[in-house]
Amino acid sequence: MRAVVLGLAVAVCGCTRTPPPACITVDTECTSNYVPTFDNVYNNTLANSCGSQRNSCHSESGHMANLSMADEPTAYAALLDNSSIDPSRKRVVPGDPSCSLMIVRTDSPGADYQMPIGDALSAGDRCALIQWVAAGAPGPGSGSAQ
């Protein structure tokens, strides 16, 4: 009975039993669903999959891991500000998607630590995140949005 309750608590709160690895292997030559600028990453993937009211883990009302995706400037600042998390881990390491916690968690479908919880991002959306980080994680308004 205790195992069932613990399993249910893990499923409800999004806690993981297995911590994510420090780094993973990523394919930066993948095929993105869109041009990987931050504006596109935010509007096509982050707002809908991580910060909308439908999935409120990182919305205006739900700041899991002190990470808000309520709007574009807030999301960008939070992704690059690593002061509120474990100093040995960085959410986004500009130029290094393989060791960026956001990439490790979003590019590990089916893993215990996968984000978003439940349905994984599509391969094309994961690719856009990877390519954006690989390009140095430029901020809002950088590059041409399509």
C-alpha positions in Angstrom: 0.0 0.0 0.0 2.8 2.4 0.9 4.4 1.8 -2.5 1.2 2.7 -4.3 0.8 5.9 -2.3 4.4 6.9 -3.0 4.0 6.1 -6.7 0.8 8.2 -6.9 2.5 11.1 -5.1 5.4 10.9 -7.6 3.0 10.9 -10.5 0.9 13.8 -9.1 3.8 16.1 -8.1 6.1 15.4 -11.0 8.9 14.3 -8.7 11.3 11.9 -10.3 12.8 8.7 -8.9 15.8 8.9 -11.2 17.7 12.2 -11.4 18.5 13.3 -14.9 22.1 12.8 -16.1 24.5 15.7 -16.3 24.7 15.4 -20.0 23.3 13.4 -22.9 24.1 13.0 -26.6 22.1 15.3 -28.8 21.8 15.6 -32.6 22.2 19.2 -33.6 21.7 18.2 -37.3 18.1 17.2 -36.5 15.1 18.6 -38.4 13.4 21.4 -36.6 9.7 22.2 -36.9 10.6 25.9 -37.3 13.5 28.4 -37.4 15.0 28.0 -33.9 15.0 31.6 -32.6 13.9 32.3 -29.0 10.7 34.0 -30.2 9.8 30.8 -32.2 10.9 28.5 -29.4 8.8 30.4 -26.9 5.7 30.8 -29.1 5.7 27.4 -30.7 6.9 25.1 -27.9 7.5 26.6 -24.5 4.3 28.7 -24.1 2.0 25.8 -25.2 3.8 22.8 -23.7 5.3 24.3 -20.5 3.6 27.5 -19.5 0.0 27.6 -20.8 -3.0 27.2 -18.6 -3.6 23.8 -20.1 -0.2 22.7 -18.8 0.5 25.0 -15.9 3.8 23.6 -14.6 5.6 26.8 -15.4 2.7 29.1 -16.1 1.9 32.4 -14.3 0.1 30.4 -11.6 2.5 27.4 -11.4 6.2 28.1 -10.9 7.6 24.6 -10.6 11.4 24.7 -9.9 11.1 28.6 -9.7 10.7 28.6 -13.5 8.0 30.8 -15.0 7.1 30.7 -18.7 4.3 33.2 -18.2 5.7 35.5 -21.0 8.7 35.6 -23.3 11.0 38.0 -21.3 10.3 36.1 -18.0 10.8 32.7 -19.6 14.1 33.8 -21.2 15.4 35.4 -18.0 14.5 32.3 -16.0 16.1 29.9 -18.4 19.4 31.7 -18.3 19.3 32.6 -14.6 20.7 29.6 -12.8 20.9 31.2 -9.3 17.8 29.5 -7.9 18.8 26.0 -8.8 21.6 23.6 -7.9 24.8 25.4 -8.9 26.2 22.3 -10.5 23.3 22.2 -13.0 22.3 25.0 -15.5 19.0 25.1 -17.2 20.5 26.4 -20.4 24.2 26.4 -21.1 24.5 28.6 -24.2 26.3 26.7 -27.0 26.1 23.4 -25.1 22.7 21.7 -25.5 24.0 18.3 -24.4 24.6 19.6 -20.8 21.7 22.0 -20.6 19.2 20.7 -18.0 16.3 21.9 -20.2 17.5 19.8 -23.1 18.4 16.8 -21.0 14.9 16.7 -19.6 13.0 17.6 -22.8 15.1 15.3 -25.1 14.6 12.2 -23.0 11.1 10.9 -24.0 10.0 8.1 -21.7 12.6 8.8 -19.0 11.5 9.2 -15.4 12.6 12.9 -15.6 11.1 13.7 -19.0 9.6 17.2 -19.4 6.9 18.0 -20.0 5.4 15.4 -17.7 3.1 13.0 -19.7 3.4 13.6 -23.4 6.9 14.3 -24.7 7.6 17.1 -27.1 7.6 16.2 -30.8 11.0 15.4 -32.3 10.9 18.7 -34.3 10.1 20.7 -31.2 12.9 19.1 -29.3 15.2 19.8 -32.2 14.3 23.5 -32.2 15.2 23.7 -28.5 18.5 21.9 -29.2 19.4 24.1 -32.1 18.5 27.3 -30.3 20.8 26.4 -27.3 23.6 25.2 -29.7 23.4 28.6 -31.4 24.2 30.3 -28.1 20.7 30.7 -26.8 20.1 34.2 -28.2 17.3 36.2 -26.5 14.0 37.5 -27.7 14.1 39.6 -30.9 17.4 38.0 -32.0 17.2 36.5 -35.5 14.3 36.3 -37.9 11.1 34.6 -36.8 9.1 32.6 -39.2 
